[in-house]
Amino acid sequence: MRDLDIVRRKADHLRIVAEGEVEHREGTLLDEIHLVHQALPEIDLDDIDTTTEFFGKTLKHPFMITSMTGGADYAENLNRAIAEAGARLGIAVALGSQRVMLEHPELSSDFQVRNYIPDGVLLGNIGAVQLKEYSPDQIAEVTKQIEADGMCVHLNPAQEIVHGEKGQQDYSGLLDAIARLIDRMNGQVLVKETGAGISPETIVKLKSIGVPYIDVSGSGGTSWTRVEAYRTTDKLHEKLGMTFADWGIPTAFCTLAARSICKESVCIISSGGLRNGLDAARSIAAGANVAGFARPVLLAFLEKGAERITSWFEEVIAEYRSAMFLSGARNNEELHRVPRMYTGKLLEWLNSYEIYDRVKV
């Protein structure tokens, strides 16, 4: 393993996510979005259209492999595998953090995968706190180096309180920093959480500065506070990690709230604990434009590389198209409007935030 602290940490992250009990206990609440079965859909399954526009390009399916990590010993192979799968399937791909490249330029080759996805959507990734360390010009330059279509900016305050890296817990002034990057990159910026969700209040802030793409990355999937608790050797940070192991906002609520607030002005990505095509269909019905997957992709890669990533997504695509067919939706836009019901804790979340009347059908 390369003798670099950031590389070692990223490798630990991948290992713990792959092998550990790292998921939120409550779940995404996507199973409390009930798509109403249509026994007479009046649709030919073969005619269903799943294409969508994303970062100025056309995806064959409204799916994205969301950012995982970067810099581990096998990061180059992982990035290459997801790029190859993305090209075969016609879905978007986001790489691990370019912070590794900025701090260790000698590792840049790990992220040079554009030739494996020549025509598809390829995105970079940087932590929001790094926007205070590096100028918009530097971020734009690293985006250019990997020939990406845009840059993801990730928010991870819950994770940062646990691993306790000096300087990474100062979240002051980040809204202005994101606004400057959006201006420098002509809007080719996606702001995302990392598994704790984006609240309605934060959605309003992001919308106010013109963020064009928001990935809600809600709770229900990997808990990065739990991951850091497993990794740390510091007793206080371990205690913090376990105390806040289930901290966050469920993916289903985040998705509904984001679409309610943003209307059609923002492209919404729903991620955080999605595990199959039905989860994706529920997310799109709730208002997302794109459904994102991470941990299942990592597990598929570890099983059999790009080949297994591709076959896993083929299963997801079949499930997604089946959900559309059974709901009476010919395309993604019609899926936004299909009848559905909200129940259980999701309904409690909606009622508590007093937005239910704005998101129900």
Buried (B, 14 or more C-beta within 10 A) or exposed (E): EEEBEBBBBBBBBBBBBEEBEBBBEEBBBBBBBBBEEBEEBEBEEEEBBBEBEBBEBEBBBBBBBBBBBBBBBBBBBBBBBBBBBBBBBBBBBBBBBBBBBBBBEEBBEBBBBBEBBEEBBBBBBBBBBBBBBBBBEBBBEBBEBBBBBBBBBBBBBBBBBBBBEEEBEEBEEBBEBBBBBBEBBEEBBBBBBBBBBBBBEBBEBBBEBBBBBBBBBBBBBBBBBBBBBBBBEEEEBBEBBBEBBBBBBBBBBBBBBBBBBBEEEBBBBBBBBBBBBBBBBBBBBBBBBBBBBBBBBBBBBBEEBBBBBBEBBEEBBEBBBBBBBBBBBBBBEBBBEBEBEBEEBBBBBBEEBEBBEEBEE
